[in-house]
Amino acid sequence: MIRVEYCPEGIAVPDAKVEAFVKELIDNQCSEKMCYGLLGIQVSTSNVFEFLRVMKKEKDIEVQFKFKGKIITPDKDGRIENWPNGFCDYYDNWLRRLLQNG
């Protein structure tokens, strides 16, 4: 299983490198880097989480996210039922501001 924590001090992955980064995470979960069946990493950019959700749907990988001590598990389609406030939502908040009247 891949566990990724969303935190400000984590790795920042550029958009152009997200797919390769996630595919390496998936490949490494079956390598000697694995610890007790879990591969964990801290990431500070939402693009990694979004692509992991895509891989959950397309490849049925086992993945969990962690945010402020809470475990978030996407469903089989990569959806998150109860999206925590502050979890990978900067982009959505900025878009919401663009759509506001005024």
N, CA, C and O atoms as a GROMACS GRO file, in nm:
protein
  408
    1MET      N    1   0.083  -0.118   0.000
    1MET     CA    2   0.000   0.000   0.000
    1MET      C    3   0.088   0.125   0.000
    1MET      O    4   0.194   0.129   0.063
    2ILE      N    5   0.043   0.224  -0.070
    2ILE     CA    6   0.113   0.352  -0.074
    2ILE      C    7   0.038   0.448   0.019
    2ILE      O    8  -0.083   0.464   0.008
    3ARG      N    9   0.112   0.510   0.110
    3ARG     CA   10   0.055   0.613   0.197
    3ARG      C   11   0.128   0.743   0.172
    3ARG      O   12   0.250   0.750   0.179
    4VAL      N   13   0.051   0.846   0.141
    4VAL     CA   14   0.109   0.976   0.112
    4VAL      C   15   0.046   1.079   0.205
    4VAL      O   16  -0.076   1.090   0.215
    5GLU      N   17   0.134   1.153   0.272
    5GLU     CA   18   0.087   1.256   0.364
    5GLU      C   19   0.098   1.392   0.298
    5GLU      O   20   0.201   1.425   0.238
    6TYR      N   21  -0.007   1.471   0.308
    6TYR     CA   22  -0.010   1.607   0.255
    6TYR      C   23   0.040   1.701   0.364
    6TYR      O   24  -0.027   1.719   0.466
    7CYS      N   25   0.159   1.761   0.344
    7CYS     CA   26   0.213   1.852   0.444
    7CYS      C   27   0.302   1.957   0.377
    7CYS      O   28   0.364   1.929   0.274
    8PRO      N   29   0.308   2.077   0.433
    8PRO     CA   30   0.385   2.187   0.376
    8PRO      C   31   0.535   2.158   0.362
    8PRO      O   32   0.600   2.212   0.272
    9GLU      N   33   0.590   2.073   0.449
    9GLU     CA   34   0.733   2.045   0.446
    9GLU      C   35   0.769   1.930   0.351
    9GLU      O   36   0.886   1.894   0.337
   10GLY      N   37   0.669   1.873   0.286
   10GLY     CA   38   0.693   1.757   0.199
   10GLY      C   39   0.756   1.794   0.066
   10GLY      O   40   0.787   1.910   0.040
   11ILE      N   41   0.774   1.693  -0.016
   11ILE     CA   42   0.834   1.708  -0.148
   11ILE      C   43   0.738   1.786  -0.239
   11ILE      O   44   0.618   1.760  -0.241
   12ALA      N   45   0.793   1.882  -0.313
   12ALA     CA   46   0.716   1.954  -0.415
   12ALA      C   47   0.751   1.892  -0.550
   12ALA      O   48   0.868   1.888  -0.590
   13VAL      N   49   0.650   1.844  -0.621
   13VAL     CA   50   0.672   1.778  -0.749
   13VAL      C   51   0.615   1.866  -0.860
   13VAL      O   52   0.496   1.898  -0.859
   14PRO      N   53   0.699   1.906  -0.957
   14PRO     CA   54   0.650   1.987  -1.069
   14PRO      C   55   0.544   1.911  -1.151
   14PRO      O   56   0.551   1.789  -1.163
   15ASP      N   57   0.449   1.983  -1.206
   15ASP     CA   58   0.341   1.922  -1.284
   15ASP      C   59   0.392   1.826  -1.390
   15ASP      O   60   0.338   1.716  -1.407
   16ALA      N   61   0.495   1.865  -1.462
   16ALA     CA   62   0.547   1.784  -1.572
   16ALA      C   63   0.610   1.653  -1.526
   16ALA      O   64   0.633   1.564  -1.607
   17LYS      N   65   0.638   1.641  -1.397
   17LYS     CA   66   0.704   1.520  -1.346
   17LYS      C   67   0.614   1.434  -1.257
   17LYS      O   68   0.659   1.333  -1.203
   18VAL      N   69   0.488   1.472  -1.243
   18VAL     CA   70   0.398   1.401  -1.152
   18VAL      C   71   0.378   1.256  -1.194
   18VAL      O   72   0.389   1.166  -1.111
   19GLU      N   73   0.347   1.232  -1.322
   19GLU     CA   74   0.319   1.095  -1.365
   19GLU      C   75   0.439   1.003  -1.340
   19GLU      O   76   0.421   0.892  -1.291
   20ALA      N   77   0.558   1.048  -1.374
   20ALA     CA   78   0.678   0.967  -1.352
   20ALA      C   79   0.700   0.944  -1.202
   20ALA      O   80   0.738   0.834  -1.162
   21PHE      N   81   0.678   1.047  -1.121
   21PHE     CA   82   0.696   1.036  -0.976
   21PHE      C   83   0.600   0.931  -0.918
   21PHE      O   84   0.642   0.846  -0.839
   22VAL      N   85   0.474   0.938  -0.956
   22VAL     CA   86   0.373   0.845  -0.904
   22VAL      C   87   0.402   0.704  -0.953
   22VAL      O   88   0.390   0.608  -0.876
   23LYS      N   89   0.439   0.689  -1.078
   23LYS     CA   90   0.471   0.556  -1.130
   23LYS      C   91   0.590   0.496  -1.057
   23LYS      O   92   0.595   0.375  -1.036
   24GLU      N   93   0.687   0.580  -1.018
   24GLU     CA   94   0.801   0.531  -0.939
   24GLU      C   95   0.754   0.487  -0.800
   24GLU      O   96   0.801   0.386  -0.747
   25LEU      N   97   0.662   0.562  -0.741
   25LEU     CA   98   0.606   0.521  -0.612
   25LEU      C   99   0.539   0.384  -0.623
   25LEU      O  100   0.557   0.298  -0.538
   26ILE      N  101   0.463   0.365  -0.729
   26ILE     CA  102   0.392   0.239  -0.750
   26ILE      C  103   0.493   0.126  -0.769
   26ILE      O  104   0.477   0.018  -0.711
   27ASP      N  105   0.595   0.149  -0.850
   27ASP     CA  106   0.698   0.047  -0.874
   27ASP      C  107   0.775   0.014  -0.747
   27ASP      O  108   0.806  -0.102  -0.722
   28ASN      N  109   0.806   0.115  -0.666
   28ASN     CA  110   0.886   0.095  -0.545
   28ASN      C  111   0.810   0.028  -0.432
   28ASN      O  112   0.872  -0.020  -0.337
   29GLN      N  113   0.679   0.022  -0.440
   29GLN     CA  114   0.605  -0.046  -0.333
   29GLN      C  115   0.633  -0.195  -0.334
   29GLN      O  116   0.604  -0.265  -0.237
   30CYS      N  117   0.690  -0.245  -0.443
   30CYS     CA  118   0.725  -0.388  -0.452
   30CYS      C  119   0.876  -0.409  -0.443
   30CYS      O  120   0.926  -0.515  -0.480
   31SER      N  121   0.949  -0.310  -0.395
   31SER     CA  122   1.095  -0.320  -0.390
   31SER      C  123   1.146  -0.330  -0.246
   31SER      O  124   1.068  -0.339  -0.151
   32GLU      N  125   1.277  -0.328  -0.233
   32GLU     CA  126   1.339  -0.336  -0.100
   32GLU      C  127   1.315  -0.210  -0.019
   32GLU      O  128   1.340  -0.209   0.101
   33LYS      N  129   1.266  -0.102  -0.081
   33LYS     CA  130   1.239   0.022  -0.007
   33LYS      C  131   1.112   0.011   0.076
   33LYS      O  132   1.086   0.095   0.163
   34MET      N  133   1.034  -0.091   0.051
   34MET     CA  134   0.909  -0.110   0.121
   34MET      C  135   0.935  -0.149   0.267
   34MET      O  136   1.030  -0.222   0.296
   35CYS      N  137   0.852  -0.101   0.356
   35CYS     CA  138   0.868  -0.131   0.499
   35CYS      C  139   0.736  -0.183   0.554
   35CYS      O  140   0.638  -0.108   0.563
   36TYR      N  141   0.732  -0.309   0.590
   36TYR     CA  142   0.613  -0.371   0.647
   36TYR      C  143   0.490  -0.355   0.557
   36TYR      O  144   0.379  -0.338   0.606
   37GLY      N  145   0.511  -0.360   0.426
   37GLY     CA  146   0.399  -0.354   0.332
   37GLY      C  147   0.348  -0.215   0.305
   37GLY      O  148   0.248  -0.198   0.235
   38LEU      N  149   0.414  -0.113   0.360
   38LEU     CA  150   0.368   0.024   0.340
   38LEU      C  151   0.481   0.110   0.286
   38LEU      O  152   0.594   0.105   0.336
   39LEU      N  153   0.452   0.187   0.186
   39LEU     CA  154   0.548   0.284   0.134
   39LEU      C  155   0.490   0.421   0.166
   39LEU      O  156   0.384   0.456   0.115
   40GLY      N  157   0.559   0.499   0.249
   40GLY     CA  158   0.507   0.629   0.290
   40GLY      C  159   0.597   0.743   0.247
   40GLY      O  160   0.720   0.728   0.242
   41ILE      N  161   0.535   0.857   0.215
   41ILE     CA  162   0.610   0.974   0.171
   41ILE      C  163   0.528   1.098   0.204
   41ILE      O  164   0.406   1.093   0.211
   42GLN      N  165   0.597   1.210   0.224
   42GLN     CA  166   0.530   1.338   0.249
   42GLN      C  167   0.544   1.426   0.126
   42GLN      O  168   0.653   1.444   0.072
   43VAL      N  169   0.431   1.481   0.081
   43VAL     CA  170   0.426   1.562  -0.040
   43VAL      C  171   0.351   1.691  -0.010
   43VAL      O  172   0.254   1.690   0.066
   44SER      N  173   0.396   1.801  -0.069
   44SER     CA  174   0.332   1.931  -0.043
   44SER      C  175   0.250   1.983  -0.160
   44SER      O  176   0.193   2.092  -0.150
   45THR      N  177   0.241   1.910  -0.269
   45THR     CA  178   0.166   1.957  -0.386
   45THR      C  179   0.051   1.862  -0.418
   45THR      O  180   0.066   1.740  -0.414
   46SER      N  181  -0.064   1.921  -0.450
   46SER     CA  182  -0.186   1.842  -0.472
   46SER      C  183  -0.184   1.759  -0.599
   46SER      O  184  -0.257   1.661  -0.610
   47ASN      N  185  -0.100   1.796  -0.696
   47ASN     CA  186  -0.099   1.723  -0.823
   47ASN      C  187  -0.065   1.575  -0.805
   47ASN      O  188  -0.116   1.491  -0.879
   48VAL      N  189   0.018   1.542  -0.709
   48VAL     CA  190   0.053   1.402  -0.681
   48VAL      C  191  -0.072   1.327  -0.632
   48VAL      O  192  -0.096   1.214  -0.675
   49PHE      N  193  -0.149   1.388  -0.544
   49PHE     CA  194  -0.269   1.325  -0.491
   49PHE      C  195  -0.372   1.304  -0.601
   49PHE      O  196  -0.438   1.200  -0.606
   50GLU      N  197  -0.386   1.402  -0.688
   50GLU     CA  198  -0.483   1.390  -0.796
   50GLU      C  199  -0.446   1.276  -0.890
   50GLU      O  200  -0.533   1.200  -0.933
   51PHE      N  201  -0.317   1.263  -0.923
   51PHE     CA  202  -0.278   1.154  -1.013
   51PHE      C  203  -0.286   1.018  -0.944
   51PHE      O  204  -0.317   0.918  -1.009
   52LEU      N  205  -0.259   1.013  -0.814
   52LEU     CA  206  -0.278   0.887  -0.741
   52LEU      C  207  -0.425   0.846  -0.743
   52LEU      O  208  -0.455   0.726  -0.750
   53ARG      N  209  -0.515   0.941  -0.738
   53ARG     CA  210  -0.658   0.910  -0.748
   53ARG      C  211  -0.691   0.852  -0.886
   53ARG      O  212  -0.771   0.760  -0.897
   54VAL      N  213  -0.629   0.906  -0.990
   54VAL     CA  214  -0.646   0.852  -1.125
   54VAL      C  215  -0.595   0.708  -1.131
   54VAL      O  216  -0.660   0.621  -1.188
   55MET      N  217  -0.476   0.684  -1.073
   55MET     CA  218  -0.418   0.550  -1.074
   55MET      C  219  -0.504   0.452  -0.993
   55MET      O  220  -0.512   0.334  -1.027
   56LYS      N  221  -0.569   0.500  -0.887
   56LYS     CA  222  -0.661   0.416  -0.810
   56LYS      C  223  -0.772   0.365  -0.902
   56LYS      O  224  -0.806   0.247  -0.899
   57LYS      N  225  -0.826   0.455  -0.982
   57LYS     CA  226  -0.935   0.416  -1.072
   57LYS      C  227  -0.885   0.328  -1.187
   57LYS      O  228  -0.947   0.227  -1.219
   58GLU      N  229  -0.774   0.366  -1.248
   58GLU     CA  230  -0.725   0.296  -1.368
   58GLU      C  231  -0.650   0.167  -1.337
   58GLU      O  232  -0.661   0.071  -1.413
   59LYS      N  233  -0.574   0.164  -1.228
   59LYS     CA  234  -0.487   0.048  -1.197
   59LYS      C  235  -0.526  -0.024  -1.069
   59LYS      O  236  -0.466  -0.125  -1.034
   60ASP      N  237  -0.627   0.029  -1.000
   60ASP     CA  238  -0.675  -0.029  -0.874
   60ASP      C  239  -0.562  -0.048  -0.773
   60ASP      O  240  -0.551  -0.154  -0.710
   61ILE      N  241  -0.477   0.054  -0.758
   61ILE     CA  242  -0.369   0.048  -0.660
   61ILE      C  243  -0.427   0.067  -0.520
   61ILE      O  244  -0.536   0.122  -0.504
   62GLU      N  245  -0.354   0.021  -0.419
   62GLU     CA  246  -0.392   0.046  -0.280
   62GLU      C  247  -0.324   0.174  -0.236
   62GLU      O  248  -0.201   0.181  -0.233
   63VAL      N  249  -0.403   0.274  -0.202
   63VAL     CA  250  -0.346   0.403  -0.164
   63VAL      C  251  -0.430   0.465  -0.053
   63VAL      O  252  -0.553   0.453  -0.050
   64GLN      N  253  -0.361   0.531   0.039
   64GLN     CA  254  -0.425   0.610   0.143
   64GLN      C  255  -0.352   0.743   0.154
   64GLN      O  256  -0.231   0.753   0.130
   65PHE      N  257  -0.427   0.844   0.188
   65PHE     CA  258  -0.370   0.976   0.211
   65PHE      C  259  -0.382   1.008   0.360
   65PHE      O  260  -0.471   0.959   0.428
   66LYS      N  261  -0.291   1.091   0.408
   66LYS     CA  262  -0.295   1.135   0.547
   66LYS      C  263  -0.291   1.287   0.548
   66LYS      O  264  -0.213   1.349   0.476
   67PHE      N  265  -0.376   1.345   0.630
   67PHE     CA  266  -0.381   1.490   0.642
   67PHE      C  267  -0.425   1.525   0.783
   67PHE      O  268  -0.533   1.487   0.827
   68LYS      N  269  -0.340   1.598   0.854
   68LYS     CA  270  -0.367   1.641   0.992
   68LYS      C  271  -0.408   1.522   1.080
   68LYS      O  272  -0.501   1.531   1.159
   69GLY      N  273  -0.336   1.411   1.063
   69GLY     CA  274  -0.359   1.293   1.145
   69GLY      C  275  -0.475   1.206   1.101
   69GLY      O  276  -0.497   1.099   1.158
   70LYS      N  277  -0.549   1.249   1.000
   70LYS     CA  278  -0.665   1.174   0.952
   70LYS      C  279  -0.627   1.092   0.828
   70LYS      O  280  -0.557   1.142   0.740
   71ILE      N  281  -0.672   0.967   0.822
   71ILE     CA  282  -0.649   0.881   0.707
   71ILE      C  283  -0.765   0.900   0.609
   71ILE      O  284  -0.882   0.894   0.647
   72ILE      N  285  -0.731   0.922   0.483
   72ILE     CA  286  -0.829   0.943   0.376
   72ILE      C  287  -0.808   0.833   0.273
   72ILE      O  288  -0.699   0.818   0.218
   73THR      N  289  -0.913   0.757   0.246
   73THR     CA  290  -0.902   0.646   0.152
   73THR      C  291  -0.995   0.671   0.034
   73THR      O  292  -1.117   0.675   0.051
   74PRO      N  293  -0.939   0.689  -0.086
   74PRO     CA  294  -1.024   0.706  -0.204
   74PRO      C  295  -1.102   0.578  -0.234
   74PRO      O  296  -1.053   0.468  -0.208
   75ASP      N  297  -1.223   0.592  -0.289
   75ASP     CA  298  -1.299   0.473  -0.328
   75ASP      C  299  -1.242   0.415  -0.457
   75ASP      O  300  -1.141   0.464  -0.507
   76LYS      N  301  -1.305   0.311  -0.512
   76LYS     CA  302  -1.253   0.241  -0.629
   76LYS      C  303  -1.241   0.331  -0.752
   76LYS      O  304  -1.165   0.302  -0.844
   77ASP      N  305  -1.317   0.440  -0.753
   77ASP     CA  306  -1.311   0.535  -0.864
   77ASP      C  307  -1.223   0.656  -0.835
   77ASP      O  308  -1.219   0.751  -0.912
   78GLY      N  309  -1.151   0.652  -0.723
   78GLY     CA  310  -1.061   0.760  -0.686
   78GLY      C  311  -1.129   0.877  -0.617
   78GLY      O  312  -1.065   0.978  -0.587
   79ARG      N  313  -1.257   0.863  -0.592
   79ARG     CA  314  -1.330   0.973  -0.527
   79ARG      C  315  -1.308   0.971  -0.376
   79ARG      O  316  -1.284   0.867  -0.315
   80ILE      N  317  -1.317   1.090  -0.317
   80ILE     CA  318  -1.304   1.106  -0.172
   80ILE      C  319  -1.439   1.157  -0.122
   80ILE      O  320  -1.483   1.266  -0.158
   81GLU      N  321  -1.502   1.078  -0.037
   81GLU     CA  322  -1.638   1.109   0.007
   81GLU      C  323  -1.644   1.234   0.095
   81GLU      O  324  -1.723   1.324   0.068
   82ASN      N  325  -1.562   1.240   0.198
   82ASN     CA  326  -1.563   1.354   0.291
   82ASN      C  327  -1.432   1.428   0.279
   82ASN      O  328  -1.336   1.399   0.350
   83TRP      N  329  -1.427   1.524   0.190
   83TRP     CA  330  -1.305   1.600   0.161
   83TRP      C  331  -1.276   1.695   0.277
   83TRP      O  332  -1.356   1.786   0.303
   84PRO      N  333  -1.164   1.676   0.346
   84PRO     CA  334  -1.132   1.765   0.459
   84PRO      C  335  -1.096   1.907   0.413
   84PRO      O  336  -1.026   1.924   0.313
   85ASN      N  337  -1.142   2.005   0.485
   85ASN     CA  338  -1.108   2.144   0.455
   85ASN      C  339  -0.957   2.162   0.469
   85ASN      O  340  -0.899   2.124   0.571
   86GLY      N  341  -0.892   2.219   0.367
   86GLY     CA  342  -0.748   2.241   0.370
   86GLY      C  343  -0.668   2.133   0.300
   86GLY      O  344  -0.548   2.149   0.278
   87PHE      N  345  -0.733   2.022   0.263
   87PHE     CA  346  -0.664   1.912   0.197
   87PHE      C  347  -0.666   1.934   0.045
   87PHE      O  348  -0.769   1.917  -0.020
   88CYS      N  349  -0.551   1.971  -0.009
   88CYS     CA  350  -0.535   1.985  -0.155
   88CYS      C  351  -0.645   2.071  -0.216
   88CYS      O  352  -0.698   2.037  -0.322
   89ASP      N  353  -0.679   2.182  -0.153
   89ASP     CA  354  -0.791   2.261  -0.206
   89ASP      C  355  -0.755   2.405  -0.244
   89ASP      O  356  -0.844   2.488  -0.266
   90TYR      N  357  -0.626   2.435  -0.252
   90TYR     CA  358  -0.587   2.571  -0.291
   90TYR      C  359  -0.641   2.607  -0.429
   90TYR      O  360  -0.698   2.714  -0.449
   91TYR      N  361  -0.621   2.516  -0.524
   91TYR     CA  362  -0.664   2.541  -0.662
   91TYR      C  363  -0.815   2.566  -0.670
   91TYR      O  364  -0.860   2.660  -0.734
   92ASP      N  365  -0.892   2.481  -0.604
   92ASP     CA  366  -1.037   2.498  -0.603
   92ASP      C  367  -1.078   2.631  -0.540
   92ASP      O  368  -1.169   2.698  -0.588
   93ASN      N  369  -1.010   2.667  -0.432
   93ASN     CA  370  -1.041   2.794  -0.366
   93ASN      C  371  -1.010   2.914  -0.455
   93ASN      O  372  -1.085   3.011  -0.458
   94TRP      N  373  -0.900   2.907  -0.529
   94TRP     CA  374  -0.866   3.016  -0.622
   94TRP      C  375  -0.968   3.024  -0.735
   94TRP      O  376  -1.009   3.134  -0.773
   95LEU      N  377  -1.009   2.910  -0.788
   95LEU     CA  378  -1.109   2.910  -0.895
   95LEU      C  379  -1.242   2.966  -0.845
   95LEU      O  380  -1.310   3.040  -0.916
   96ARG      N  381  -1.278   2.930  -0.723
   96ARG     CA  382  -1.400   2.982  -0.664
   96ARG      C  383  -1.395   3.135  -0.656
   96ARG      O  384  -1.495   3.202  -0.682
   97ARG      N  385  -1.280   3.189  -0.621
   97ARG     CA  386  -1.264   3.335  -0.614
   97ARG      C  387  -1.278   3.399  -0.751
   97ARG      O  388  -1.333   3.508  -0.763
   98LEU      N  389  -1.228   3.331  -0.854
   98LEU     CA  390  -1.242   3.383  -0.991
   98LEU      C  391  -1.388   3.387  -1.035
   98LEU      O  392  -1.429   3.476  -1.110
   99LEU      N  393  -1.466   3.291  -0.989
   99LEU     CA  394  -1.606   3.281  -1.030
   99LEU      C  395  -1.700   3.372  -0.952
   99LEU      O  396  -1.815   3.393  -0.990
  100GLN      N  397  -1.649   3.426  -0.841
  100GLN     CA  398  -1.733   3.514  -0.759
  100GLN      C  399  -1.765   3.641  -0.835
  100GLN      O  400  -1.682   3.692  -0.911
  101ASN      N  401  -1.885   3.692  -0.813
  101ASN     CA  402  -1.923   3.821  -0.871
  101ASN      C  403  -1.853   3.934  -0.796
  101ASN      O  404  -1.829   3.925  -0.676
  102GLY      N  405  -1.823   4.036  -0.868
  102GLY     CA  406  -1.766   4.149  -0.797
  102GLY      C  407  -1.655   4.207  -0.863
  102GLY      O  408  -1.598   4.304  -0.813
   0.00000   0.00000   0.00000
